[in-house]
Amino acid sequence: MAVKILIGGVTGLLPYGLGNVDLPLAACLLGGSIRAALAGSFRGIGVPAPWLPPSRCTIRLATDTRMLLAPAIP
């Protein structure tokens, strides 16, 4: 387990050491993902259990469709 953590840390820091990481962008992405996880956890508490899988599939289908139909960035 310690070897996995060491290898993960080294491979995570390698792009930073090479200057390939945009730190403000990474901070915004991290902050957004934490807020989204907390919001999703609180919203999921009030949803009945049988509704969760269909609602997840619907949301996933909508976001994937949006990504596929979005114009490519030149």
Residue, then its C-alpha position, 0 to 999 in steps of 0.5 A: m500500500a505504501v508503494k502505491i501511495l509513493i508511486g501515485g504521489v511521484t506520478g502526480l508531482l511529475p507534471y507539476g515539476l515539468g511545468n505542465v500544471d495550471l495551478p489556478l485551474a487545478a484549484c478551481l477544478l478541485g474546489g468545484s468537485i468538492r462542492a459538487a460532491l457535497a451538494g450531490s450527497f445532500r440532494g441524494i438523502g431526500v431521494p427515494a432509493p428506487w429513483l436513484p439508478p434511473s435518475r443517475c442514468t438520465i443525468r449521465l445520458a444528458t451530460d454525455t449527449r451534450m459532450l458529444l454534440a458540443p462543437a469542437i474547440p479549434 
